[in-house]
Amino acid sequence: MTITLEQAREAKSQALTMSRQAAWPATGVGIGQALGGLAVKVNLSSKPRKRLPEIINGVPVVYEITGKIRKRGL
């Protein structure tokens, strides 16, 4: 099944809502590539305490632990 950009955008919106409601340690949510198609990409500041969804409305979700976001010194 090919995932459309509209489907990915809707899943991204739902991921943002879910991350706020469930207090995921998310530092960013976007759209990226996975398994040759579109996916929701969620950056996390730390390992989550509970299992997060692998698919939202048929769109795969990819997680990456990136650490906390900090301002760079110039």
C-alpha positions as CSV (number, residue, x, y, z in Angstrom):
1,M,0.0,0.0,0.0
2,T,1.3,3.4,-0.9
3,I,0.9,6.1,1.7
4,T,0.0,9.5,0.4
5,L,1.3,12.8,1.6
6,E,-2.1,13.7,2.9
7,Q,-2.3,10.4,5.0
8,A,1.2,11.1,6.4
9,R,0.2,14.7,7.3
10,E,-2.9,13.4,9.1
11,A,-0.9,10.8,11.0
12,K,1.7,13.4,11.9
13,S,-1.1,15.6,13.4
14,Q,-2.4,12.7,15.4
15,A,1.1,11.8,16.6
16,L,1.5,15.4,17.9
17,T,-1.8,15.2,19.7
18,M,-0.9,11.8,21.2
19,S,2.5,13.0,22.3
20,R,1.0,15.9,24.2
21,Q,-1.8,13.9,25.8
22,A,0.4,11.0,26.8
23,A,3.5,13.1,27.7
24,W,5.9,11.4,25.3
25,P,9.4,12.7,25.6
26,A,9.1,14.1,22.0
27,T,11.3,16.9,20.9
28,G,10.1,16.9,17.3
29,V,7.5,15.3,15.0
30,G,7.8,15.3,11.2
31,I,7.4,13.3,8.0
32,G,10.2,11.2,6.7
33,Q,11.0,8.0,4.8
34,A,10.8,4.4,6.0
35,L,10.7,1.1,4.1
36,G,10.6,2.9,0.8
37,G,7.6,5.1,1.6
38,L,6.4,7.9,3.8
39,A,6.4,7.6,7.6
40,V,6.0,9.8,10.7
41,K,9.3,10.5,12.3
42,V,9.3,11.2,16.1
43,N,12.5,12.5,17.8
44,L,12.6,11.7,21.5
45,S,14.7,13.2,24.2
46,S,14.9,9.9,26.1
47,K,13.8,6.3,26.1
48,P,10.0,6.3,26.6
49,R,8.6,4.6,29.7
50,K,5.9,2.7,27.8
51,R,5.5,1.3,24.3
52,L,4.7,3.8,21.6
53,P,2.5,3.0,18.6
54,E,4.3,1.6,15.6
55,I,1.5,2.6,13.2
56,I,-0.9,5.5,13.3
57,N,-3.8,5.3,10.8
58,G,-1.9,2.9,8.6
59,V,1.2,5.1,8.5
60,P,4.4,3.6,10.0
61,V,6.0,5.6,12.9
62,V,9.8,5.7,13.3
63,Y,11.4,6.8,16.6
64,E,14.9,8.1,17.2
65,I,16.3,9.0,20.6
66,T,18.2,12.3,19.8
67,G,18.6,13.6,23.3
68,K,17.5,17.0,24.7
69,I,17.5,20.0,22.3
70,R,19.9,22.7,23.5
71,K,20.8,26.0,22.1
72,R,24.3,26.1,20.6
73,G,26.8,28.7,21.8
74,L,28.2,30.9,19.1
